[in-house]
Amino acid sequence: MSVLELLTHGDGVSRSVAALLLAMSIASWVVILWKAWLLRGGTRDVLRSIAAFWQSATLVEAEQKLQAFDRAELVRPAVAALRHAATEAPGGTLGATVDRNQRLTRVLRDALHGALRRLQAGQILLATVGATAPFVGLLGTVWGIYGALAGIAGQTGGFTIDKVAGPVGEALVMTAFGLAVAIPAVLAYNVFGRVVGRVEAELEGFAHDLLGSFGEAPAPAAPPPARPMPV
């Protein structure tokens, strides 16, 4: 029995389970294709973008170079925020009146969190589909077997194996459908999670280097007063 037949000829529970699995499959494949496009360069684009930044003479030139390397726009927001914070005149807003290092830390943290939110988007959905789809399919199988056995019990005539094998085999299609939905989601979650982890590490290191390079060094502490020599 195909999924279309389950949707058209099954009862309400079977149709609901098949429709839910179909929706989970569509949602997971949309996320898989989108994240594959977002992470198509992997860590290579991030490393090339960081190298292009440090080879630039000014922040404006760095932003222009990043347009060719940073296709996922993971590094460029941090550079734009850094340029804005570095050129922002004191006064006017509460954010501009704080210490320069604190201002740089805040804008770099916001830019880094924005990039991490883009990288992590869809991971929860893939994990949820991969963990729950087999159980949803198993629920459809159990319900289908129950309906098949209840129908056989109400039939008249002798009990033969062909009366059980057909309905039970049709019910097992739901388990196969659940596995077919879960396996791509689990594989994509693991692959994307590894790439996202490497990109996050590179972005965090880049933000730390930016803060150390463009932040103001703390003023040296005043030496303690000299004690008078005893007479």
N, C-alpha and C positions, 0 to 999 in steps of 0.2 A: 504494500500500500504506500503510495506516495504522500508527500506532505499536502498536496492539493486535495487528494482524496480524504485525508484526515480532516482538513478544514471543511469539506463539503458534506461528507457522509458520517463523520463522527458525531458523538453527542456533545453537549455543551462543555464538559470538562476537557474532552480531547481537543476540541476546537480551540479552547482557551489556552491550553498548554502549547499546542502547535503554533498559535498566533504569538504567544509570548516568546517562544524560542526563535521564531522568525524575526521578531522585533529586536531581540538581543543580538542576533546574527548581523542584521543590518547596521545596528548602532556600533557594534564592535568593528565591523569592516570599514565604516566611515572613519572611525577614530584611527584605525590602523593605516589607512591610506593617507589621512591628514598628517599623522605623526611621521610617517615615512617621508612625506614631502618636506616637513619641517626639519627633520634630522637627516636630510639626504646627504649633507656634507659631513655629518658626525663632528668629531673633535677637530677634523682637519680645517674646516672653515674658521673655527674659533682660534686655533693656533695661528693661522695665516692672518687673521684680523688683528690679533695681539701683536704679531711681529710687524705688521704694517703700521700699527699705532706707534710703536717705539721707534720706528724708522722715519717718522714724520717730524717736520720742523716745528709745526704749531698744531694746536688743537683743531683749528679750522681745516688745515690740510689733512689731519688724521681722519676727521669725519668724512671728507671727500674720498679718501682712499678706502674707507670701510664700506662704502657703497658697492664696491666691486667684490669684496670678500665676504662681508657679513650678510649673507643672503637671508638668514633667519632672523636678523636684527636682534641678536643677543648681546653684542658688544657695543654697538653704536648708541643705545640709550644711556649706558653708563658714561660714555665719552661726552655726549650732549649734556647730561646732567653735570658732569665735572666742569665743562666749559661755562655753563650758566652760573654755577656756584663760584667759580674762580673769578668771573667778571662782574658778579653782583656787587653793587655798591652797598656799603653799610647803611642801615636805616631804612625806613619805609615799612618794613614788615618785621614781625618777631623773628622769623626765620633768618633774616639778613643781619640781625643785630647780635646774634650769638657768635661765639668764637669760630674762627675760620675752620679749624680742625673738626669741630662739632658739625658745622654746616656741611663740610665735605663728607663726613661720615654719614650724615643723614641722607644726602642725595644719592650717594653710592649705594647705601643700603636699600633705598627705595627702588633704584634701578635694578639692583641685583635680585630683589624679591620679585619684581615684575618679570624678569627673564626666567626665574625659577618657576613662577606660576605658569608661564607658557610651556616650559619643558615638562612640567608635571601634569598638565591638562590631559585628561583622558585616561591616565593610568589607573585611577580608581575604578572607572567603568570597565576597563579590561580585566582588572583583578576580580571584580564582582561577577562579570560574565563567566570568566574561567572557573570560578569557584562554585557558582550556583547552577550553571546550565546543565551539568550532568544530573543533578538532583531533580531539576525540573523535568528533564526527559525521563528519569526514573519514575517520577510521579505519574506521567502519562502512560508509561508502560504498566505500572501496577494497576492503574485505573482501567486500562484496556484489557488486561488479563482478567480482572474482576468482572468486567462486563461480558467478556467472552465466556467465562465459566458460568456466569449467571444465565446467559442465553442458552448454553448447552444443557444446563440443568432443567430448563423449561421445555426442552425438546423431547418428543416422544421417539421411541425406537432404541435400539441397542447403542452402547457406547463404543465408538471407534476412535482410533488415533487421529484420523484425518479431520474429525470434527473439532479436535483440540489444537492440532498443529497449525491450521490456517489462521484462526483468530489470535492465537498467542504469538505467532510469527509476525502478524500485522502490528500487534501491540509493541513488540520489541523494536520496531522502527523508531519509536519515540526515543528510546535510549540511544540508538545510533545517531539520531538527529541532535540530541543533547551533546554527545561527544563531539560531533562535527562542529558544533557552535563553540564548545569550550576550548578545544585544542588550539585553533589559531589565536584565540584571545590570550591563552597562557603563554604560547611561544612569543607573541608580539610583546606581551608585558615584560618578559624576561629580557628580550633583545633590547627593547627601548629603555628599560631600566638600567641596563649596563651602559648604554650610550649616554643617557641623561646623567648618570653618576659621574662619568668622566668629564662631561661638559660643565657640570656644577663645580667640580674641583678646579677646573681651569678658570672659570669666572670668579670664584672666590679668591683664588690667588691673584688674579688680575686686579680685582678691587682692592686687595691689600697692598699691592704694589703701587696703585694709583694714590692711595691715601698716604703711603710713605714717601712718595715722590713729590706730590703737590701740597701736602700738608706742611704747616709751619712747625719747625723744630721747637721743642719746649725751651724756654729760657733757662740758662744755667742757674743753679741754686747759688745764692750768695754764700760766700765762705763764712764760717763762724768767726766771731770776733776773737782777736788774739788776746790771750791772757797775759796780764802784766807779769814780768819776771820778778821773782822774789828778790828782795834786797838782802 
